[in-house]
Amino acid sequence: MATFRVGVGSFNIKDEAVGFGTDTDGLGNLRVKGVTKTTGSIVSGASTLTRYSGFAADNINQLENITLTSEVGTIGDIVVGVGTSVIISSASTVTVGTVESVSIGTHFSLPVGGVEERGDNFIEGMMRFNTDLNTMEFYNGNEWRQFNYQSDIRNSPGSRGRGVFAGGNTPHKVSEIDFVNISSLGNAVNFGELTADINQVAGSASEVRGLYGGGWDGSTRQDRNEYITIASEGNAIDFGNLTQGRSHAGACNSSTRSLVGAGYGPNRRNEIDYVEIATIGNSIDFGDTVTSRDELAGLSSPVRGIFAGGGLSSGKDKTIDFVTIASKGNAVKFGELTRATAYTSGGGDGVRGIIVAGLNPSISKFIDQITIASTGNAVDFGGQCVVAGGNRGGSGCTKTRMIYGVGTTDGSSAYSNILEFITINSNGNAQDFGDLTSARSSPGGLSDSNGGLGGF
């Protein structure tokens, strides 16, 4: 016989029904109608809890099978024992309230897998560990982004903050790849070689991989796309093919996607290609630039890709256009440079974009700047290059510094090995950085810490 205490009194159940708010019948049943709250309800033996509504508790620990035929709510967890189940009928709902905080004593594990194992139906806020990129990543509602980190680039030559320059014209085409540590001054060191002697390749990169697309071998506009692992020296490896052969293209990137836009092959083009950097394969059509041109600059924020300047059949171009990297589509007019220029270098810190002039129509020293998140015409940076140069190539950037090559010092054949750098937020003159391993024009440039790399 069970004894129940209520206040200072008590009652006994002895083979009779007991009910709250109900007419009771049957033998040994406890019937409850209405809203009842409890932090623990243990029913055993001949008595069963047959009906409840509005049940709320810290936890529901279910150690036996149960079928729910009414509404159940909990402010904590529903724990189902091993080998048991909770069955919810078609007319019932179970609501689990929000857990305000979670304390983990040792560690917790996120989903793990490569790019191809992300699945579909992404939801903003999803997190996972990407085994292809060896980093944590999250979905921001538009794209997967990596959690970035900053290593001690001053003391470790293999850590982030590398600028890598590949190919060029001497006037013979070359395959050499050089690298520098952007945070320090000094001459470049040999990294490896491209798969062929080539110049005018377009460079872009994630934190891990660098891509070099297209180029000119002296007879054919190339459609090859090849890659390097930036943290380690070595020769480039075949990645796939562009949608068509082209040289003098512009390139930009997010932390996961690379875009190669416009270029020459055999005429001035407006097509934009893209690839997922972590996945080897051929490029896919993205859309078109605003104008068909070559010899243009490319730069990025984590969201936007910018194409600026270039060469037209009628002369040099002032056009700046932009795309949203995570979504395919045609570029939109951003504004114009302060002066038309071709053979430009583009870079930035993800907020401010820098365009270093090349030919305008002769060699030039001027530097323009834009705010990438807005639209409008470029303004003068407030300083100039050290050496007037033409036939410039790509650049390498960190959040503070942009490095680029002079190219040629007479606009065509006086090849230079000089590297210069700009402090992106300084609005001052460029300074000498060091030298490439050989004098050349139009090398492709990239870095593992450029402004297009997202994350925190």
C-alpha positions as a LaTeX table, in Angstrom:
\begin{tabular}{lrrr}
\hline
Residue & $x$ (\AA) & $y$ (\AA) & $z$ (\AA) \\
\hline
Met1 & 0.00 & 0.00 & 0.00 \\
Ala2 & 1.35 & 3.41 & $-0.99$ \\
Thr3 & 1.08 & 6.40 & 1.31 \\
Phe4 & 1.00 & 9.94 & $-0.19$ \\
Arg5 & 1.62 & 13.03 & 1.94 \\
Val6 & $-0.08$ & 16.26 & 0.89 \\
Gly7 & 0.82 & 19.28 & 3.06 \\
Val8 & 0.50 & 17.97 & 6.63 \\
Gly9 & $-1.96$ & 15.25 & 5.78 \\
Ser10 & $-1.76$ & 12.04 & 3.85 \\
Phe11 & $-3.88$ & 9.50 & 2.05 \\
Asn12 & $-3.49$ & 5.86 & 1.19 \\
Ile13 & $-4.13$ & 3.97 & $-2.03$ \\
Lys14 & $-5.42$ & 0.49 & $-1.37$ \\
Asp15 & $-6.71$ & $-1.22$ & $-4.48$ \\
Glu16 & $-8.77$ & 1.82 & $-5.34$ \\
Ala17 & $-8.52$ & 4.47 & $-8.03$ \\
Val18 & $-7.26$ & 7.95 & $-7.22$ \\
Gly19 & $-7.75$ & 10.92 & $-9.57$ \\
Phe20 & $-6.98$ & 14.62 & $-9.69$ \\
Gly21 & $-9.60$ & 16.63 & $-11.55$ \\
Thr22 & $-11.26$ & 13.51 & $-12.95$ \\
Asp23 & $-13.88$ & 10.95 & $-12.26$ \\
Thr24 & $-11.94$ & 7.87 & $-11.33$ \\
Asp25 & $-12.68$ & 4.30 & $-12.08$ \\
Gly26 & $-10.65$ & 1.19 & $-12.52$ \\
Leu27 & $-8.32$ & $-0.54$ & $-10.15$ \\
Gly28 & $-4.98$ & 0.83 & $-8.97$ \\
Asn29 & $-4.79$ & 3.61 & $-11.58$ \\
Leu30 & $-3.59$ & 7.15 & $-10.89$ \\
Arg31 & $-5.32$ & 9.49 & $-13.32$ \\
Val32 & $-4.23$ & 13.12 & $-13.78$ \\
Lys33 & $-6.07$ & 15.70 & $-15.85$ \\
Gly34 & $-4.93$ & 19.25 & $-16.62$ \\
Val35 & $-1.47$ & 20.76 & $-16.13$ \\
Thr36 & 0.81 & 19.02 & $-13.68$ \\
Lys37 & 4.48 & 19.85 & $-13.15$ \\
Thr38 & 6.93 & 17.51 & $-11.59$ \\
Thr39 & 10.68 & 16.95 & $-11.54$ \\
Gly40 & 10.23 & 13.23 & $-11.07$ \\
Ser41 & 7.38 & 10.79 & $-11.59$ \\
Ile42 & 8.05 & 7.14 & $-10.85$ \\
Val43 & 5.19 & 4.73 & $-11.45$ \\
Ser44 & 5.64 & 1.03 & $-10.84$ \\
Gly45 & 3.76 & $-2.07$ & $-9.89$ \\
Ala46 & 0.05 & $-2.16$ & $-10.54$ \\
Ser47 & $-0.24$ & 1.63 & $-10.90$ \\
Thr48 & 0.36 & 3.41 & $-14.21$ \\
Leu49 & 0.37 & 7.03 & $-15.29$ \\
Thr50 & $-2.16$ & 6.89 & $-18.10$ \\
Arg51 & $-2.76$ & 10.52 & $-19.03$ \\
Tyr52 & $-0.97$ & 13.83 & $-18.65$ \\
Ser53 & $-0.83$ & 17.20 & $-20.34$ \\
Gly54 & 1.64 & 20.06 & $-20.14$ \\
Phe55 & 4.25 & 17.84 & $-18.52$ \\
Ala56 & 7.45 & 19.84 & $-17.84$ \\
Ala57 & 10.60 & 18.61 & $-16.19$ \\
Asp58 & 14.35 & 19.13 & $-16.14$ \\
Asn59 & 14.92 & 15.76 & $-17.80$ \\
Ile60 & 12.88 & 12.81 & $-18.99$ \\
Asn61 & 14.85 & 9.62 & $-18.59$ \\
Gln62 & 13.19 & 6.91 & $-20.61$ \\
Leu63 & 14.39 & 3.43 & $-19.76$ \\
Glu64 & 11.48 & 1.53 & $-21.27$ \\
Asn65 & 9.48 & 1.84 & $-24.47$ \\
Ile66 & 6.81 & 4.52 & $-24.38$ \\
Thr67 & 4.14 & 5.78 & $-26.76$ \\
Leu68 & 3.21 & 9.46 & $-26.51$ \\
Thr69 & $-0.34$ & 10.39 & $-27.48$ \\
Ser70 & $-0.46$ & 13.93 & $-26.08$ \\
Glu71 & 1.75 & 17.00 & $-25.88$ \\
Val72 & 4.98 & 16.67 & $-23.93$ \\
Gly73 & 7.44 & 19.46 & $-23.18$ \\
Thr74 & 10.79 & 19.47 & $-21.47$ \\
Ile75 & 13.23 & 22.27 & $-20.64$ \\
Gly76 & 16.16 & 19.88 & $-20.63$ \\
Asp77 & 17.06 & 16.70 & $-22.47$ \\
Ile78 & 15.11 & 13.64 & $-23.50$ \\
Val79 & 17.34 & 10.66 & $-22.79$ \\
Val80 & 16.35 & 7.36 & $-24.36$ \\
Gly81 & 17.99 & 4.25 & $-22.95$ \\
Val82 & 19.91 & 1.77 & $-25.09$ \\
Gly83 & 17.56 & $-0.66$ & $-26.82$ \\
Thr84 & 14.45 & 1.39 & $-26.07$ \\
Ser85 & 12.42 & 3.81 & $-28.15$ \\
Val86 & 10.06 & 6.77 & $-28.00$ \\
Ile87 & 7.11 & 6.56 & $-30.38$ \\
Ile88 & 5.25 & 9.78 & $-31.17$ \\
Ser89 & 1.74 & 9.38 & $-32.55$ \\
Ser90 & 0.44 & 11.49 & $-35.41$ \\
Ala91 & $-1.62$ & 13.70 & $-33.07$ \\
Ser92 & 1.23 & 14.37 & $-30.63$ \\
Thr93 & 4.20 & 16.72 & $-30.39$ \\
Val94 & 7.33 & 16.71 & $-28.32$ \\
Thr95 & 9.06 & 20.01 & $-27.63$ \\
Val96 & 12.60 & 20.24 & $-26.28$ \\
Gly97 & 13.42 & 23.66 & $-24.89$ \\
Thr98 & 16.60 & 25.63 & $-25.59$ \\
Val99 & 19.63 & 24.69 & $-23.54$ \\
Glu100 & 21.15 & 27.97 & $-22.37$ \\
Ser101 & 24.70 & 26.68 & $-21.90$ \\
Val102 & 26.76 & 23.54 & $-22.25$ \\
Ser103 & 29.80 & 22.74 & $-20.12$ \\
Ile104 & 32.23 & 20.21 & $-21.58$ \\
Gly105 & 34.68 & 18.59 & $-19.19$ \\
Thr106 & 37.20 & 17.30 & $-21.74$ \\
His107 & 36.31 & 17.71 & $-25.44$ \\
Phe108 & 33.54 & 17.38 & $-27.99$ \\
Ser109 & 33.80 & 16.13 & $-31.57$ \\
Leu110 & 32.44 & 17.83 & $-34.68$ \\
Pro111 & 31.62 & 16.07 & $-37.96$ \\
Val112 & 34.79 & 15.27 & $-39.90$ \\
Gly113 & 35.29 & 14.89 & $-43.65$ \\
Gly114 & 36.55 & 16.34 & $-46.91$ \\
Val115 & 34.94 & 18.85 & $-49.25$ \\
Glu116 & 33.00 & 16.14 & $-51.10$ \\
Glu117 & 31.53 & 14.88 & $-47.82$ \\
Arg118 & 29.79 & 18.11 & $-46.86$ \\
Gly119 & 26.51 & 16.80 & $-48.23$ \\
Asp120 & 23.63 & 19.12 & $-49.19$ \\
Asn121 & 21.04 & 21.40 & $-47.56$ \\
Phe122 & 23.53 & 23.52 & $-45.61$ \\
Ile123 & 22.15 & 25.61 & $-42.75$ \\
Glu124 & 23.77 & 28.81 & $-41.51$ \\
Gly125 & 25.91 & 28.10 & $-38.47$ \\
Met126 & 26.91 & 24.52 & $-39.37$ \\
Met127 & 30.45 & 23.63 & $-38.26$ \\
Arg128 & 32.78 & 20.78 & $-39.20$ \\
Phe129 & 36.45 & 19.81 & $-39.50$ \\
Asn130 & 37.59 & 19.73 & $-43.14$ \\
Thr131 & 40.17 & 16.99 & $-43.66$ \\
Asp132 & 41.10 & 18.30 & $-47.13$ \\
Leu133 & 42.09 & 21.72 & $-45.77$ \\
Asn134 & 43.05 & 20.47 & $-42.29$ \\
Thr135 & 41.06 & 23.21 & $-40.59$ \\
Met136 & 37.76 & 23.98 & $-38.89$ \\
Glu137 & 35.09 & 25.49 & $-41.15$ \\
Phe138 & 31.61 & 26.94 & $-40.81$ \\
Tyr139 & 28.73 & 27.76 & $-43.18$ \\
Asn140 & 27.86 & 31.47 & $-43.16$ \\
Gly141 & 24.66 & 31.19 & $-45.20$ \\
Asn142 & 26.44 & 31.68 & $-48.54$ \\
Glu143 & 29.61 & 29.56 & $-48.46$ \\
Trp144 & 31.85 & 27.41 & $-46.29$ \\
Arg145 & 34.53 & 29.52 & $-44.60$ \\
Gln146 & 37.63 & 28.47 & $-42.71$ \\
Phe147 & 38.70 & 29.56 & $-39.25$ \\
Asn148 & 41.96 & 31.32 & $-40.01$ \\
Tyr149 & 44.99 & 31.47 & $-37.78$ \\
Gln150 & 48.14 & 33.56 & $-37.76$ \\
Ser151 & 51.44 & 31.77 & $-37.25$ \\
Asp152 & 54.79 & 33.30 & $-36.33$ \\
Ile153 & 55.79 & 34.11 & $-39.88$ \\
Arg154 & 58.97 & 35.85 & $-38.77$ \\
Asn155 & 60.57 & 32.75 & $-37.29$ \\
Ser156 & 59.13 & 29.94 & $-39.39$ \\
Pro157 & 59.67 & 29.99 & $-43.18$ \\
Gly158 & 56.93 & 27.39 & $-43.65$ \\
Ser159 & 54.17 & 29.27 & $-41.84$ \\
Arg160 & 51.54 & 31.56 & $-43.37$ \\
Gly161 & 52.56 & 34.86 & $-44.89$ \\
Arg162 & 54.25 & 33.57 & $-48.05$ \\
Gly163 & 54.15 & 35.32 & $-51.39$ \\
Val164 & 54.87 & 33.09 & $-54.38$ \\
Phe165 & 55.74 & 34.32 & $-57.91$ \\
Ala166 & 55.75 & 31.96 & $-60.91$ \\
Gly167 & 56.76 & 32.05 & $-64.57$ \\
Gly168 & 57.43 & 35.15 & $-66.62$ \\
Asn169 & 59.30 & 36.44 & $-69.64$ \\
Thr170 & 63.06 & 37.10 & $-69.77$ \\
Pro171 & 62.43 & 37.39 & $-72.94$ \\
His172 & 62.41 & 33.60 & $-73.01$ \\
Lys173 & 59.52 & 32.06 & $-71.10$ \\
Val174 & 60.53 & 30.60 & $-67.73$ \\
Ser175 & 59.10 & 28.01 & $-65.35$ \\
Glu176 & 60.79 & 29.17 & $-62.13$ \\
Ile177 & 58.72 & 29.66 & $-59.00$ \\
Asp178 & 60.12 & 31.97 & $-56.26$ \\
Phe179 & 58.84 & 32.72 & $-52.78$ \\
Val180 & 59.33 & 35.38 & $-50.10$ \\
Asn181 & 58.16 & 35.85 & $-46.53$ \\
Ile182 & 56.00 & 38.94 & $-46.85$ \\
Ser183 & 56.51 & 40.23 & $-43.31$ \\
Ser184 & 60.28 & 40.52 & $-43.77$ \\
Leu185 & 62.50 & 42.18 & $-46.37$ \\
Gly186 & 64.89 & 40.21 & $-48.54$ \\
Asn187 & 65.50 & 38.43 & $-51.81$ \\
Ala188 & 63.27 & 35.64 & $-53.10$ \\
Val189 & 64.25 & 31.96 & $-52.80$ \\
Asn190 & 63.59 & 29.25 & $-55.36$ \\
Phe191 & 60.39 & 27.28 & $-54.65$ \\
Gly192 & 60.22 & 24.91 & $-57.64$ \\
Glu193 & 58.99 & 25.00 & $-61.22$ \\
Leu194 & 55.77 & 25.19 & $-63.20$ \\
Thr195 & 54.92 & 22.26 & $-65.48$ \\
Ala196 & 56.18 & 24.29 & $-68.48$ \\
Asp197 & 57.98 & 27.51 & $-69.43$ \\
Ile198 & 55.22 & 30.10 & $-69.48$ \\
Asn199 & 54.37 & 33.69 & $-68.60$ \\
Gln200 & 51.27 & 35.78 & $-67.94$ \\
Val201 & 49.69 & 33.16 & $-65.67$ \\
Ala202 & 46.89 & 34.17 & $-63.27$ \\
Gly203 & 47.55 & 33.41 & $-59.59$ \\
Ser204 & 45.05 & 32.80 & $-56.78$ \\
Ala205 & 45.16 & 30.87 & $-53.51$ \\
Ser206 & 43.52 & 29.46 & $-50.41$ \\
Glu207 & 45.42 & 29.23 & $-47.13$ \\
Val208 & 46.81 & 25.88 & $-48.33$ \\
Arg209 & 46.94 & 25.77 & $-52.13$ \\
Gly210 & 48.11 & 28.17 & $-54.80$ \\
Leu211 & 46.71 & 27.97 & $-58.34$ \\
Tyr212 & 48.28 & 29.24 & $-61.57$ \\
Gly213 & 45.91 & 29.36 & $-64.54$ \\
Gly214 & 46.37 & 29.94 & $-68.25$ \\
Gly215 & 49.39 & 31.71 & $-69.73$ \\
Trp216 & 51.41 & 32.08 & $-72.93$ \\
Asp217 & 54.24 & 29.73 & $-73.91$ \\
Gly218 & 55.28 & 31.78 & $-76.96$ \\
Ser219 & 53.02 & 29.98 & $-79.41$ \\
Thr220 & 49.80 & 28.90 & $-77.66$ \\
Arg221 & 47.41 & 30.39 & $-75.13$ \\
Gln222 & 47.24 & 27.75 & $-72.42$ \\
Asp223 & 44.19 & 26.27 & $-70.72$ \\
Arg224 & 46.21 & 24.46 & $-68.05$ \\
Asn225 & 45.55 & 25.04 & $-64.37$ \\
Glu226 & 48.22 & 23.82 & $-61.95$ \\
Tyr227 & 48.72 & 23.99 & $-58.21$ \\
Ile228 & 51.29 & 24.10 & $-55.44$ \\
Thr229 & 51.13 & 23.50 & $-51.70$ \\
Ile230 & 52.24 & 26.90 & $-50.46$ \\
Ala231 & 53.78 & 25.84 & $-47.14$ \\
Ser232 & 56.20 & 23.40 & $-48.81$ \\
Glu233 & 58.57 & 23.89 & $-51.73$ \\
Gly234 & 58.20 & 21.74 & $-54.83$ \\
Asn235 & 57.14 & 21.68 & $-58.46$ \\
Ala236 & 53.61 & 22.52 & $-59.56$ \\
Ile237 & 51.12 & 19.68 & $-60.26$ \\
Asp238 & 48.34 & 19.51 & $-62.85$ \\
Phe239 & 44.99 & 20.62 & $-61.41$ \\
Gly240 & 42.71 & 20.54 & $-64.47$ \\
Asn241 & 41.83 & 22.82 & $-67.38$ \\
Leu242 & 40.28 & 26.23 & $-67.86$ \\
Thr243 & 37.22 & 26.37 & $-70.10$ \\
Gln244 & 39.49 & 27.82 & $-72.81$ \\
Gly245 & 43.11 & 28.80 & $-73.35$ \\
Arg246 & 43.92 & 32.33 & $-72.27$ \\
Ser247 & 46.73 & 34.56 & $-71.04$ \\
His248 & 46.87 & 37.96 & $-69.28$ \\
Ala249 & 43.76 & 37.04 & $-67.21$ \\
Gly250 & 42.79 & 38.44 & $-63.81$ \\
Ala251 & 42.28 & 36.15 & $-60.81$ \\
Cys252 & 40.56 & 36.46 & $-57.44$ \\
Asn253 & 39.51 & 34.07 & $-54.71$ \\
Ser254 & 37.64 & 33.38 & $-51.50$ \\
Ser255 & 38.97 & 30.85 & $-48.99$ \\
Thr256 & 37.45 & 28.01 & $-51.05$ \\
Arg257 & 36.86 & 29.21 & $-54.62$ \\
Ser258 & 39.15 & 30.60 & $-57.34$ \\
Leu259 & 37.98 & 32.74 & $-60.27$ \\
Val260 & 39.92 & 33.49 & $-63.47$ \\
Gly261 & 38.39 & 36.27 & $-65.57$ \\
Ala262 & 38.80 & 37.78 & $-69.04$ \\
Gly263 & 42.23 & 37.54 & $-70.73$ \\
Tyr264 & 43.43 & 36.98 & $-74.28$ \\
Gly265 & 42.89 & 33.82 & $-76.30$ \\
Pro266 & 42.92 & 34.40 & $-79.23$ \\
Asn267 & 40.90 & 37.59 & $-78.87$ \\
Arg268 & 40.14 & 39.61 & $-75.75$ \\
Arg269 & 37.72 & 37.61 & $-73.61$ \\
Asn270 & 35.06 & 38.33 & $-70.99$ \\
Glu271 & 34.43 & 34.80 & $-69.65$ \\
Ile272 & 34.97 & 34.03 & $-65.96$ \\
Asp273 & 35.88 & 30.47 & $-64.88$ \\
Tyr274 & 35.84 & 29.04 & $-61.37$ \\
Val275 & 37.01 & 25.99 & $-59.43$ \\
Glu276 & 36.73 & 24.77 & $-55.85$ \\
Ile277 & 40.36 & 25.06 & $-54.74$ \\
Ala278 & 40.39 & 21.96 & $-52.54$ \\
Thr279 & 38.97 & 19.73 & $-55.30$ \\
Ile280 & 41.08 & 18.88 & $-58.35$ \\
Gly281 & 39.17 & 19.18 & $-61.63$ \\
Asn282 & 38.31 & 21.29 & $-64.65$ \\
Ser283 & 36.97 & 24.81 & $-64.40$ \\
Ile284 & 33.27 & 25.67 & $-64.71$ \\
Asp285 & 31.70 & 28.74 & $-66.32$ \\
Phe286 & 30.86 & 31.44 & $-63.74$ \\
Gly287 & 29.65 & 34.36 & $-65.88$ \\
Asp288 & 31.16 & 37.30 & $-67.79$ \\
Thr289 & 33.11 & 40.44 & $-66.97$ \\
Val290 & 31.59 & 43.80 & $-67.92$ \\
Thr291 & 34.04 & 44.36 & $-70.78$ \\
Ser292 & 36.23 & 42.02 & $-72.85$ \\
Arg293 & 39.85 & 42.79 & $-72.01$ \\
Asp294 & 43.24 & 41.38 & $-71.05$ \\
Glu295 & 46.21 & 42.51 & $-68.93$ \\
Leu296 & 43.88 & 43.26 & $-65.98$ \\
Ala297 & 44.26 & 43.09 & $-62.20$ \\
Gly298 & 42.31 & 40.79 & $-59.88$ \\
Leu299 & 41.83 & 41.17 & $-56.11$ \\
Ser300 & 39.36 & 40.02 & $-53.46$ \\
Ser301 & 37.63 & 40.35 & $-50.16$ \\
Pro302 & 36.19 & 37.16 & $-48.60$ \\
Val303 & 32.91 & 37.99 & $-50.38$ \\
Arg304 & 33.73 & 39.99 & $-53.52$ \\
Gly305 & 36.03 & 39.50 & $-56.47$ \\
Ile306 & 37.26 & 42.63 & $-58.28$ \\
Phe307 & 38.60 & 42.96 & $-61.84$ \\
Ala308 & 40.27 & 46.28 & $-62.67$ \\
Gly309 & 41.84 & 47.97 & $-65.69$ \\
Gly310 & 43.22 & 46.07 & $-68.66$ \\
Gly311 & 43.88 & 46.30 & $-72.34$ \\
Leu312 & 41.31 & 46.92 & $-75.07$ \\
Ser313 & 41.72 & 46.79 & $-78.83$ \\
Ser314 & 41.35 & 50.57 & $-78.73$ \\
Gly315 & 43.80 & 51.18 & $-75.88$ \\
Lys316 & 43.86 & 50.89 & $-72.08$ \\
Asp317 & 40.78 & 50.44 & $-69.89$ \\
Lys318 & 39.58 & 52.19 & $-66.71$ \\
Thr319 & 36.77 & 49.76 & $-65.87$ \\
Ile320 & 36.40 & 48.20 & $-62.41$ \\
Asp321 & 33.79 & 45.45 & $-62.07$ \\
Phe322 & 32.89 & 43.01 & $-59.32$ \\
Val323 & 31.24 & 39.67 & $-58.65$ \\
Thr324 & 29.98 & 37.89 & $-55.54$ \\
Ile325 & 32.35 & 34.92 & $-55.39$ \\
Ala326 & 29.95 & 32.49 & $-53.70$ \\
Ser327 & 27.28 & 32.82 & $-56.39$ \\
Lys328 & 27.61 & 32.48 & $-60.15$ \\
Gly329 & 26.61 & 35.34 & $-62.43$ \\
Asn330 & 27.86 & 38.19 & $-64.59$ \\
Ala331 & 30.04 & 40.94 & $-63.15$ \\
Val332 & 28.54 & 44.35 & $-62.33$ \\
Lys333 & 30.18 & 47.74 & $-62.90$ \\
Phe334 & 31.94 & 48.93 & $-59.73$ \\
Gly335 & 33.40 & 52.18 & $-61.01$ \\
Glu336 & 36.55 & 53.39 & $-62.77$ \\
Leu337 & 40.24 & 53.78 & $-62.05$ \\
Thr338 & 41.66 & 57.30 & $-61.86$ \\
Arg339 & 43.49 & 56.58 & $-65.14$ \\
Ala340 & 43.30 & 53.84 & $-67.74$ \\
Thr341 & 46.04 & 51.23 & $-67.30$ \\
Ala342 & 47.01 & 47.71 & $-68.34$ \\
Tyr343 & 49.53 & 45.13 & $-67.05$ \\
Thr344 & 48.45 & 46.02 & $-63.52$ \\
Ser345 & 48.99 & 44.38 & $-60.12$ \\
Gly346 & 46.04 & 44.05 & $-57.75$ \\
Gly347 & 45.86 & 43.20 & $-54.07$ \\
Gly348 & 44.60 & 44.35 & $-50.69$ \\
Asp349 & 43.66 & 43.39 & $-47.16$ \\
Gly350 & 40.07 & 42.39 & $-47.84$ \\
Val351 & 38.75 & 45.86 & $-46.98$ \\
Arg352 & 40.92 & 48.16 & $-49.09$ \\
Gly353 & 41.80 & 47.20 & $-52.65$ \\
Ile354 & 45.05 & 48.39 & $-54.24$ \\
Ile355 & 45.71 & 48.65 & $-57.99$ \\
Val356 & 49.31 & 49.35 & $-59.05$ \\
Ala357 & 49.54 & 50.75 & $-62.59$ \\
Gly358 & 51.54 & 49.21 & $-65.40$ \\
Leu359 & 51.31 & 50.75 & $-68.86$ \\
Asn360 & 49.38 & 54.01 & $-69.10$ \\
Pro361 & 50.14 & 54.08 & $-72.06$ \\
Ser362 & 53.83 & 54.07 & $-71.11$ \\
Ile363 & 55.36 & 52.80 & $-67.86$ \\
Ser364 & 53.82 & 54.33 & $-64.76$ \\
Lys365 & 54.21 & 54.81 & $-61.00$ \\
Phe366 & 50.65 & 55.63 & $-59.94$ \\
Ile367 & 48.68 & 53.62 & $-57.33$ \\
Asp368 & 44.88 & 53.64 & $-56.90$ \\
Gln369 & 42.71 & 52.42 & $-54.04$ \\
Ile370 & 39.08 & 51.35 & $-53.57$ \\
Thr371 & 36.88 & 50.23 & $-50.69$ \\
Ile372 & 35.91 & 46.72 & $-51.79$ \\
Ala373 & 32.58 & 46.50 & $-49.95$ \\
Ser374 & 31.22 & 49.63 & $-51.65$ \\
Thr375 & 31.03 & 50.80 & $-55.25$ \\
Gly376 & 32.43 & 53.93 & $-56.83$ \\
Asn377 & 35.45 & 55.28 & $-58.62$ \\
Ala378 & 38.97 & 54.64 & $-57.36$ \\
Val379 & 40.92 & 57.43 & $-55.67$ \\
Asp380 & 44.64 & 58.11 & $-55.63$ \\
Phe381 & 46.45 & 56.05 & $-52.97$ \\
Gly382 & 48.57 & 59.02 & $-51.94$ \\
Gly383 & 51.94 & 57.57 & $-52.87$ \\
Gln384 & 53.81 & 56.15 & $-55.84$ \\
Cys385 & 55.88 & 53.15 & $-56.83$ \\
Val386 & 59.65 & 53.37 & $-56.34$ \\
Val387 & 60.36 & 52.46 & $-59.96$ \\
Ala388 & 58.11 & 53.15 & $-62.96$ \\
Gly389 & 57.22 & 49.75 & $-64.36$ \\
Gly390 & 55.25 & 48.01 & $-67.07$ \\
Asn391 & 54.28 & 44.40 & $-67.77$ \\
Arg392 & 53.74 & 43.84 & $-64.07$ \\
Gly393 & 52.49 & 40.51 & $-62.79$ \\
Gly394 & 50.45 & 39.44 & $-59.80$ \\
Ser395 & 51.05 & 40.28 & $-56.16$ \\
Gly396 & 51.35 & 38.63 & $-52.77$ \\
Cys397 & 49.50 & 40.12 & $-49.81$ \\
Thr398 & 48.96 & 39.85 & $-46.09$ \\
Lys399 & 46.54 & 41.97 & $-44.07$ \\
Thr400 & 49.16 & 44.70 & $-43.86$ \\
Arg401 & 51.46 & 44.42 & $-46.89$ \\
Met402 & 51.27 & 44.01 & $-50.67$ \\
Ile403 & 54.33 & 42.88 & $-52.67$ \\
Tyr404 & 54.60 & 43.12 & $-56.47$ \\
Gly405 & 57.23 & 43.05 & $-59.20$ \\
Val406 & 58.36 & 46.00 & $-61.31$ \\
Gly407 & 58.14 & 43.97 & $-64.53$ \\
Thr408 & 59.95 & 46.03 & $-67.16$ \\
Thr409 & 61.46 & 49.48 & $-66.80$ \\
Asp410 & 61.04 & 50.63 & $-70.40$ \\
Gly411 & 57.62 & 49.12 & $-71.04$ \\
Ser412 & 58.77 & 46.18 & $-73.15$ \\
Ser413 & 62.23 & 44.62 & $-72.86$ \\
Ala414 & 64.26 & 46.03 & $-69.92$ \\
Tyr415 & 63.38 & 43.16 & $-67.58$ \\
Ser416 & 63.59 & 43.79 & $-63.85$ \\
Asn417 & 63.98 & 41.52 & $-60.81$ \\
Ile418 & 62.94 & 44.25 & $-58.36$ \\
Leu419 & 60.18 & 43.57 & $-55.82$ \\
Glu420 & 58.45 & 46.50 & $-54.11$ \\
Phe421 & 55.97 & 46.62 & $-51.24$ \\
Ile422 & 53.16 & 48.85 & $-50.03$ \\
Thr423 & 51.89 & 49.14 & $-46.48$ \\
Ile424 & 48.21 & 48.86 & $-47.37$ \\
Asn425 & 46.82 & 51.28 & $-44.76$ \\
Ser426 & 49.65 & 53.82 & $-44.99$ \\
Asn427 & 48.71 & 55.98 & $-47.99$ \\
Gly428 & 52.41 & 56.44 & $-48.68$ \\
Asn429 & 55.05 & 55.59 & $-51.23$ \\
Ala430 & 56.08 & 52.04 & $-52.03$ \\
Gln431 & 59.43 & 50.77 & $-50.75$ \\
Asp432 & 62.06 & 48.36 & $-52.03$ \\
Phe433 & 61.55 & 44.79 & $-50.76$ \\
Gly434 & 64.26 & 42.72 & $-52.48$ \\
Asp435 & 64.79 & 40.85 & $-55.73$ \\
Leu436 & 63.37 & 37.86 & $-57.57$ \\
Thr437 & 65.85 & 35.12 & $-58.45$ \\
Ser438 & 65.88 & 36.39 & $-62.05$ \\
Ala439 & 64.73 & 39.48 & $-63.97$ \\
Arg440 & 61.39 & 38.89 & $-65.67$ \\
Ser441 & 58.09 & 40.46 & $-66.70$ \\
Ser442 & 54.52 & 39.33 & $-66.03$ \\
Pro443 & 55.01 & 36.63 & $-63.36$ \\
Gly444 & 51.91 & 35.25 & $-61.67$ \\
Gly445 & 51.63 & 36.19 & $-57.98$ \\
Leu446 & 49.68 & 34.79 & $-55.01$ \\
Ser447 & 49.86 & 34.35 & $-51.24$ \\
Asp448 & 48.41 & 32.18 & $-48.49$ \\
Ser449 & 47.17 & 35.20 & $-46.53$ \\
Asn450 & 45.57 & 37.49 & $-49.10$ \\
Gly451 & 42.50 & 39.64 & $-48.58$ \\
Gly452 & 40.15 & 37.09 & $-50.15$ \\
Leu453 & 40.67 & 34.56 & $-47.40$ \\
Gly454 & 37.82 & 34.58 & $-44.89$ \\
Gly455 & 37.44 & 33.20 & $-41.39$ \\
Phe456 & 38.39 & 34.39 & $-37.93$ \\
\hline
\end{tabular}
